[in-house]
């Protein structure tokens, strides 16, 4: 499952958002400015959210500029993550790996620094 980073109501700091936004079709390489409404979920599952987020308006969708740095954290035992031939694949998205980067195999997770080469091409350039 992907985690989004969001800013709510003009906050300057980003926060992690693990829930789903109904109606939002997220595409890598874009920043979204959206309006949502919250609905209370009656009798939510024990491991689920008590709030349902629903997209009401897509205000703006902008391509990420080349050179933009992003962070991506992946647990090493995540089954939909694979590294081979200087490429990393995560949930169907492929990232090139900088040839000078040494991935430390002794960590329980990867905390990648990713640089946008274009709105559709990304390179893992470092570790945080």
C-alpha positions in Angstrom: 0.0 0.0 0.0 1.3 3.5 -0.9 1.4 6.2 1.7 0.8 9.8 0.5 2.3 12.9 2.0 -0.3 15.6 2.6 -0.6 19.2 3.8 -3.9 20.1 5.3 -5.5 23.5 5.5 -2.4 25.5 4.6 -0.1 23.7 7.1 3.6 24.2 6.1 4.6 20.7 7.3 3.9 17.5 5.4 2.3 14.5 7.2 1.9 10.9 6.2 -1.5 9.8 5.0 -2.1 6.0 5.0 -5.8 6.0 4.1 -7.5 5.9 0.7 -9.2 8.9 -0.9 -12.2 7.6 -2.8 -12.2 8.9 -6.4 -8.5 9.9 -6.5 -6.6 8.1 -9.2 -3.0 8.8 -8.0 -0.3 8.8 -10.7 3.4 8.9 -10.0 5.2 12.1 -11.1 2.4 14.6 -10.2 1.5 16.8 -7.3 -2.2 17.1 -6.6 -4.2 20.0 -5.1 -7.6 18.5 -4.1 -10.6 19.1 -2.0 -12.1 16.3 0.0 -14.9 15.7 2.4 -14.8 13.5 5.4 -17.6 11.1 6.3 -17.9 9.1 9.5 -17.8 5.4 9.0 -20.4 3.6 11.1 -19.0 0.5 12.8 -15.5 0.6 11.2 -13.4 -2.6 11.3 -11.0 -2.9 14.2 -8.0 -2.2 12.0 -9.8 0.3 9.8 -10.3 4.1 9.8 -13.4 5.6 11.3 -13.2 8.3 8.6 -13.9 7.9 4.9 -12.2 10.5 2.6 -14.0 11.3 -0.6 -12.6 13.5 -3.5 -14.9 16.4 -4.2 -12.7 18.4 -6.5 -9.4 18.1 -8.3 -8.2 21.7 -8.2 -4.9 21.2 -9.9 -2.6 18.4 -11.1 1.1 19.5 -11.7 3.9 17.5 -13.2 6.9 17.2 -10.8 9.8 19.2 -12.1 13.0 17.3 -13.0 15.4 17.4 -10.1 12.7 17.2 -7.5 13.8 15.0 -4.6 11.3 12.5 -3.0 11.6 10.1 -0.1 10.5 6.5 -0.3 10.6 4.0 2.6 10.3 0.3 1.9 10.4 -2.6 4.4 12.9 -5.1 3.1 10.5 -8.0 3.5 7.8 -6.3 1.5 6.8 -9.0 -1.1 6.0 -6.6 -3.9 9.5 -5.0 -3.9 12.4 -6.4 -6.0 15.9 -5.1 -6.8 18.0 -6.5 -9.7 20.0 -5.2 -12.7 20.3 -1.6 -11.2 16.5 -1.3 -11.1 14.0 -1.5 -8.2 10.4 -2.4 -8.8 7.8 -1.6 -6.2 4.1 -2.3 -6.8 4.6 -2.2 -10.5 6.6 1.1 -10.6 10.2 0.8 -11.8 13.0 3.0 -10.6 16.6 3.1 -11.9 19.3 2.9 -9.2 22.3 5.2 -9.4 25.4 3.1 -10.3 27.4 4.6 -7.5 24.8 3.7 -4.8 25.7 0.9 -2.4 22.5 -0.5 -0.9 23.1 -1.6 2.6 21.7 -5.2 2.9 21.9 -5.2 6.7 19.1 -2.7 7.3 15.5 -3.8 8.0 14.2 -1.2 5.6 15.3 1.0 2.7 14.9 4.7 3.1 15.5 5.9 -0.5 16.1 9.4 -1.8 14.6 9.5 -5.2 15.2 12.2 -7.9 12.7 12.9 -10.7 14.4 12.8 -14.1 11.1 13.6 -15.7 7.4 13.3 -14.6 7.6 9.6 -15.5 11.3 8.6 -14.9 12.8 8.4 -11.4 16.2 7.4 -10.1 17.2 6.2 -6.6 20.1 8.5 -5.9 20.8 8.0 -2.2 19.7 6.6 1.1 18.5 8.7 4.0 
